[in-house]
């Protein structure tokens, strides 16, 4: 065992024996020491509880902000989707009207063939 470790252990042993002797002289000293340690631990726990309460409050506020932002984003998405759907439907209607009013000989030929088949779809006349 190294000499420095032996001297530390020896000094610690003497300190502990002196502490026990000091407490044995007056047992109220033990009560006072335990009370002081408990007061310090209580104070630290109270400070930690305050910090945790602040962190919990901040977390709840952030959660509320995220929930509100999510609602706003969902509403904005629904609004944009409705506008896009309306624009697409309008474009489809415009295209359908333009196709109905155009003079397309190929379409006219197919329409006449469909009419000649008696409306049987793909069946031969």
VENNORUR-V923833 format. One record per backbone hydrogen bond with DSSP energy under -1.0 kcal/mol. CO is the residue of the C=O (numbers start at 1). NH is the residue of the N-H. E is the energy in kcal/mol with one decimal. If there is no record, write none. Layout:
BEGIN
CO;NH;E
CO;NH;E
END
This chain:
BEGIN
2;6;-1.9
3;7;-2.1
4;8;-1.7
5;9;-2.4
6;10;-2.1
7;11;-2.3
8;12;-2.4
9;13;-2.2
10;14;-2.0
11;15;-2.1
12;16;-2.4
13;17;-2.2
14;18;-2.3
15;19;-2.1
16;20;-2.4
17;21;-2.2
18;22;-2.5
19;23;-2.4
20;24;-2.6
21;25;-1.6
26;29;-1.9
27;31;-1.1
28;32;-2.4
29;33;-2.8
30;34;-2.7
31;35;-2.5
32;36;-2.4
33;37;-2.5
34;38;-2.7
35;39;-2.4
36;40;-2.2
37;41;-2.5
38;42;-2.7
39;43;-2.5
40;44;-2.4
41;45;-2.4
42;46;-2.6
43;47;-2.2
44;48;-2.4
45;49;-2.6
46;50;-2.1
47;51;-2.1
48;52;-2.8
49;53;-2.5
50;54;-2.4
51;55;-2.4
52;56;-2.6
53;57;-2.5
54;58;-2.4
55;59;-2.3
56;60;-2.4
57;61;-2.5
58;62;-2.4
59;63;-2.4
60;64;-2.4
61;65;-2.4
62;66;-2.5
63;67;-2.5
64;68;-2.6
65;69;-2.5
66;70;-2.5
67;71;-2.3
68;72;-2.5
69;73;-2.6
70;74;-2.5
71;75;-2.5
72;76;-2.6
73;77;-2.7
74;78;-2.3
75;79;-2.5
76;80;-2.7
77;81;-2.6
78;82;-2.4
79;83;-2.4
80;84;-2.7
81;85;-2.7
82;86;-2.4
83;87;-2.4
84;88;-2.8
85;89;-2.7
86;90;-2.4
87;91;-2.4
88;92;-2.7
89;93;-2.6
90;94;-2.7
91;95;-2.5
92;96;-2.7
93;97;-2.8
94;98;-2.4
95;99;-2.6
96;100;-2.5
97;101;-1.8
102;104;-1.1
104;108;-2.6
105;109;-2.2
106;110;-2.2
107;111;-2.7
108;112;-2.2
109;113;-2.1
110;114;-2.5
111;115;-2.4
112;116;-2.1
113;117;-1.6
114;119;-1.6
END
